Amino acid sequence: MQIGEFAHRHQTTKDTVRFYMVAGLLQPSRAGRN
């Protein structure tokens, strides 16, 4: 799932999701090197 889809499903913005990722509150699962 991409950031935009995640943000839309959870009714927030991409910037908020990115902030949470930088703060360590969200850690995306990654497949391979992506």
ABEGO torsion letter per residue (X at the ends): XBAAAAAAAAGBBAAAAAAAAAAGABBBBBBEAX
